[in-house]
């Protein structure tokens, strides 16, 4: 009789542990999806603000262009003139006049 009760207690304990493991997985997945949604609709950091481009200009000079200065199409204003940021065949970033 005691062995049956002990076996039932071990069985119930194991089921409880499995439930906790499943609950933890569900919680982690829900937390991850919620975080992704919040960051998508309310971005806390502009990822371009963490980038500085080393750009070669048409006159051969090189300047650091902040990432937030470059729009989605690759255009940026530098010293009163518009340029487009492109990457040449060597992988170097170049400024092409608009």
FENZI-V221973 format. One record per backbone hydrogen bond with DSSP energy under -1.0 kcal/mol. NH is the residue of the N-H (numbers start at 0). CO is the residue of the C=O. E is the energy in kcal/mol with one decimal. If there is no record, write none. Layout:
NH|CO|E  NH|CO|E
This chain:
4|0|-2.0  5|1|-2.6  6|2|-2.6  7|3|-2.3  8|4|-2.5  9|5|-2.5  10|6|-2.3  11|7|-2.6  12|8|-2.4  13|9|-2.5  14|10|-2.3  15|11|-2.3  16|12|-2.4  17|13|-2.3  18|14|-2.2  19|15|-2.1  20|16|-2.4  21|17|-2.5  22|18|-2.7  23|19|-2.5  24|20|-2.1  25|21|-2.5  26|22|-2.6  27|23|-2.7  28|24|-2.3  29|25|-2.5  30|26|-2.7  31|27|-2.4  32|28|-2.4  33|29|-2.4  34|30|-2.5  35|31|-2.3  36|32|-2.3  37|33|-2.5  38|34|-2.6  39|35|-1.9  40|36|-2.4  41|37|-2.7  48|45|-1.8  49|46|-1.3  50|47|-1.6  52|64|-3.1  54|62|-2.9  55|92|-2.3  56|60|-3.3  59|56|-2.6  62|54|-2.3  64|52|-3.2  66|50|-3.0  68|65|-1.6  69|66|-1.2  70|74|-2.8  73|70|-1.8  75|82|-2.5  77|80|-3.3  80|77|-1.6  82|75|-2.8  83|95|-2.5  84|73|-3.5  85|93|-2.7  87|91|-2.8  90|87|-1.8  93|85|-3.1  94|55|-2.5  95|83|-2.4  97|81|-2.1
